[in-house]
Amino acid sequence: MTPTTSGRRSEVRGRNRAAAIVIAQGHLLLVKRNRRGKGEYYVFPGGGVETGETSVSAARRELREETGLTGNAVRPVFTSRTLSGGRQEYFLIRVPFLPVALPRGAEENQPGRIALRGETKPVWIPFRTVGKLRIYPPEIRRHIRRALRRGFPRTVVDLGVIGFRERRKSK
């Protein structure tokens, strides 16, 4: 993501992204966001893949930056393409334990970050309540719910082209 002159962030054309799916003791790790105009929603810890970095390394780095946790990648489980033509990969990542309190990652403590991007906070969500949350991108919700009930797929599932905008319901 790069800042624009308005202070808002826009997706870099074709930028690849990686995200961490972390489960522990019946809970799913998400990052709770609250932004003006969007309200409260949840995302997986993740972000852009830097030059020379692998997707799995980016997922582990973003997990550390956004939540303060470190973990080991188990395997890739989902892949998709973004609206801008980039690739998004989701990795199942194991953490050694379920921390009672999650530290904020270094990235979340940068001066001015809350003013620019709104409030963010890593949270453990019980599996039974995941279906009630507003998770972005919205296309991944049903896949996550199914995986939490039946187990994560052994092979990578291609979700097609997905974006971070919710579809408007037809009236």
RORO-983963 format. One record per residue (C-alpha): residue in three letters; x, y, z. Coordinates in steps of 0.1 Angstrom, whole numbers, padded with zeros to 4 digits, always signed. Last residue first. Example, Ala and Ser with C-alpha at 12.3 -4.5 7.8 and 13.67 -1.06 7.14 Angstrom:
BEGIN
SER+0137-0011+0071
ALA+0123-0045+0078
This chain:
BEGIN
LYS-0331-0043-0032
SER-0299-0060-0043
LYS-0272-0062-0016
ARG-0241-0042-0022
ARG-0210-0063-0025
GLU-0184-0056+0002
ARG-0152-0040-0010
PHE-0118-0057-0002
GLY-0115-0075-0034
ILE-0116-0110-0048
VAL-0106-0126-0081
GLY-0106-0164-0080
LEU-0107-0183-0047
ASP-0081-0208-0057
VAL-0079-0236-0031
VAL-0044-0249-0022
THR-0043-0286-0015
ARG-0048-0303+0019
PRO-0079-0282+0026
PHE-0084-0268+0062
GLY-0106-0288+0085
ARG-0143-0295+0084
ARG-0159-0269+0107
LEU-0131-0243+0108
ALA-0124-0249+0071
ARG-0161-0243+0062
ARG-0162-0211+0082
ILE-0129-0199+0065
HIS-0143-0207+0030
ARG-0175-0189+0038
ARG-0157-0158+0050
ILE-0132-0156+0022
GLU-0154-0136-0003
PRO-0159-0108+0023
PRO-0123-0096+0020
TYR-0126-0086+0047
ILE-0145-0101+0077
ARG-0177-0086+0091
LEU-0183-0110+0120
LYS-0213-0132+0128
GLY-0198-0163+0111
VAL-0167-0161+0133
THR-0187-0165+0165
ARG-0185-0203+0170
PHE-0148-0204+0161
PRO-0140-0182+0191
ILE-0122-0149+0180
TRP-0087-0141+0192
VAL-0080-0104+0187
PRO-0053-0081+0172
LYS-0062-0044+0175
THR-0065-0017+0149
GLU-0078+0019+0153
GLY-0080+0040+0122
ARG-0056+0041+0092
LEU-0041+0076+0091
ALA-0050+0089+0126
ILE-0042+0055+0142
ARG-0009+0053+0124
GLY+0002+0088+0134
PRO+0031+0075+0156
GLN+0039+0039+0149
ASN+0025+0015+0175
GLU+0006-0008+0151
GLU+0037-0016+0131
ALA+0056-0027+0162
GLY+0029-0053+0169
ARG+0003-0048+0196
PRO+0007-0074+0223
LEU-0020-0101+0225
ALA-0034-0109+0259
VAL-0042-0145+0269
PRO-0016-0159+0245
LEU-0028-0191+0227
PHE+0004-0212+0224
PRO+0032-0222+0200
VAL+0018-0204+0170
ARG+0010-0223+0139
ILE+0005-0206+0106
LEU-0020-0216+0078
PHE-0010-0194+0049
TYR-0032-0172+0028
GLU-0019-0160-0006
GLN-0031-0128-0024
ARG-0019-0122-0060
GLY-0019-0089-0078
GLY-0041-0078-0107
SER-0056-0047-0092
LEU-0089-0064-0082
THR-0068-0089-0063
ARG-0061-0125-0074
SER-0067-0154-0051
THR-0049-0181-0031
PHE-0060-0202-0002
VAL-0044-0229+0020
PRO-0006-0224+0019
ARG+0011-0247+0044
VAL+0023-0250+0081
ALA+0041-0217+0084
ASN+0058-0213+0118
GLY+0048-0186+0142
THR+0058-0153+0157
LEU+0034-0130+0175
GLY+0036-0092+0180
THR+0002-0088+0164
GLU+0005-0066+0133
GLU+0043-0066+0128
ARG+0048-0103+0138
LEU+0019-0115+0117
GLU+0031-0093+0088
ARG+0066-0108+0090
ARG+0052-0144+0090
ALA+0029-0136+0060
ALA+0058-0119+0042
SER+0081-0149+0048
VAL+0054-0172+0033
SER+0050-0149+0003
THR+0087-0149-0004
GLU+0107-0117-0001
GLY+0130-0102-0027
THR+0109-0071-0031
GLU+0084-0069-0003
VAL+0052-0089-0002
GLY+0024-0066+0009
GLY+0001-0072+0039
GLY-0012-0096+0064
PRO-0029-0103+0097
PHE-0063-0115+0086
VAL-0090-0089+0085
TYR-0119-0078+0107
TYR-0145-0050+0105
GLU-0158-0021+0126
GLY-0170+0011+0109
LYS-0162+0018+0073
GLY-0167+0056+0071
ARG-0141+0063+0098
ARG-0121+0032+0104
ASN-0123+0005+0131
ARG-0102-0025+0125
LYS-0100-0058+0144
VAL-0071-0080+0133
LEU-0079-0116+0133
LEU-0067-0147+0151
LEU-0091-0177+0151
HIS-0099-0195+0183
GLY-0107-0232+0192
GLN-0074-0238+0210
ALA-0052-0221+0184
ILE-0058-0210+0148
VAL-0037-0186+0128
ILE-0044-0177+0092
ALA-0016-0155+0081
ALA-0018-0132+0050
ALA+0003-0125+0020
ARG+0000-0098-0007
ASN+0013-0093-0042
ARG+0011-0059-0057
GLY-0005-0057-0092
ARG-0012-0020-0091
VAL-0003-0006-0057
GLU-0035-0005-0036
SER-0044+0029-0024
ARG-0040+0045+0010
ARG-0056+0077+0020
GLY-0035+0107+0030
SER-0050+0128+0002
THR-0017+0129-0016
THR-0018+0091-0018
PRO+0000+0068+0006
THR+0012+0035-0008
MET+0000+0000+0000
